[in-house]
């Protein structure tokens, strides 16, 4: 089965992630302006794009970088949760 190409919006998301830091303004404001959605919705869509194998063929450097960042954040949350639960409670 041949994978489906990314939609225009999905490609725009990858383009935005490649260049947003060169633009003036906070990322959340830029997201609302460009994609007309809340940042939470944008990040859900971004995660779906990262899971699409076609995204790697469109922009492998950006996709791999974002996947590494996502994995680091997940590990940090897990490690933080494990460390917090290992802390003795104070009385």
Backbone torsions as a table, in degrees:
resi	resn	phi	psi	omega
1	UNK	NA	129.1	179.9
2	UNK	-84.8	135.1	-179.8
3	UNK	-68.5	150.2	178.3
4	UNK	-81.3	145.7	177.6
5	UNK	-67.9	157.2	177.2
6	UNK	-69.3	149.4	176.4
7	UNK	-72.2	168.0	176.9
8	UNK	-60.0	-40.3	179.7
9	UNK	-64.8	-43.0	178.9
10	UNK	-63.4	-40.6	176.6
11	UNK	-65.2	-37.6	177.6
12	UNK	-64.5	-36.6	177.8
13	UNK	-62.8	-45.3	178.3
14	UNK	-64.2	-41.2	177.4
15	UNK	-61.4	-43.0	178.6
16	UNK	-61.2	-45.4	180.0
17	UNK	-64.0	-29.4	179.0
18	UNK	-73.4	-28.8	-169.3
19	UNK	-125.9	-5.1	-170.2
20	UNK	-57.8	-33.5	-176.1
21	UNK	-68.8	-14.0	177.4
22	UNK	-87.6	-7.9	-177.2
23	UNK	-92.0	156.1	176.6
24	UNK	-82.6	130.9	176.2
25	UNK	121.5	165.9	177.4
26	UNK	-75.9	146.8	-176.0
27	UNK	-58.3	-42.1	-178.1
28	UNK	-62.6	-38.6	178.6
29	UNK	-67.6	-42.3	178.4
30	UNK	-62.3	-39.3	178.1
31	UNK	-61.7	-49.4	-179.4
32	UNK	-59.1	-42.0	-177.5
33	UNK	-69.2	-46.1	-174.2
34	UNK	-79.2	-39.3	-172.6
35	UNK	-107.5	-3.4	177.5
36	UNK	52.1	47.3	176.9
37	UNK	-151.4	166.9	176.6
38	UNK	-71.1	149.9	177.7
39	UNK	-55.0	-34.6	179.2
40	UNK	-61.0	-43.9	178.5
41	UNK	-64.5	-41.9	178.4
42	UNK	-58.3	-47.1	-177.5
43	UNK	-67.5	-32.3	173.6
44	UNK	-63.2	-44.5	178.4
45	UNK	-64.7	-41.0	178.6
46	UNK	-59.8	-44.1	178.7
47	UNK	-63.1	-36.1	175.7
48	UNK	-65.5	-40.1	178.0
49	UNK	-62.5	-42.8	-178.6
50	UNK	-63.2	-27.3	178.6
51	UNK	-82.4	-11.4	-178.7
52	UNK	-83.2	120.5	-179.6
53	UNK	-58.1	-28.0	179.1
54	UNK	-66.1	-23.9	-179.8
55	UNK	-63.2	-36.1	178.6
56	UNK	-62.7	-34.8	179.9
57	UNK	-76.4	-24.5	179.6
58	UNK	-78.0	-47.3	-178.1
59	UNK	-152.2	79.5	-174.2
60	UNK	-61.1	-36.1	-178.3
61	UNK	-65.8	-47.1	-179.4
62	UNK	-66.3	-44.3	-178.4
63	UNK	-62.4	-46.2	179.7
64	UNK	-64.5	-40.3	178.6
65	UNK	-61.9	-46.4	-179.2
66	UNK	-66.1	-35.8	177.7
67	UNK	-67.2	-39.4	176.8
68	UNK	-62.3	-45.7	179.2
69	UNK	-61.6	-43.0	179.1
70	UNK	-62.0	-43.6	179.7
71	UNK	-65.0	-40.0	177.7
72	UNK	-62.6	-43.1	-179.8
73	UNK	-64.1	-40.7	178.5
74	UNK	-63.4	-45.7	178.7
75	UNK	-61.4	-40.4	179.4
76	UNK	-63.2	-40.9	178.0
77	UNK	-64.4	-43.2	-179.6
78	UNK	-65.4	-46.6	179.6
79	UNK	-63.8	-37.9	177.9
80	UNK	-65.8	-39.3	178.4
81	UNK	-66.6	-41.5	179.9
82	UNK	-66.8	-40.1	179.3
83	UNK	-67.2	-40.2	-179.7
84	UNK	-66.1	-38.7	-179.4
85	UNK	-75.1	-19.9	179.0
86	UNK	-83.9	-14.5	-179.5
87	UNK	-69.9	133.2	175.6
88	UNK	-69.3	147.5	178.7
89	UNK	-80.3	144.1	179.1
90	UNK	-90.6	147.5	176.6
91	UNK	-119.2	NA	NA
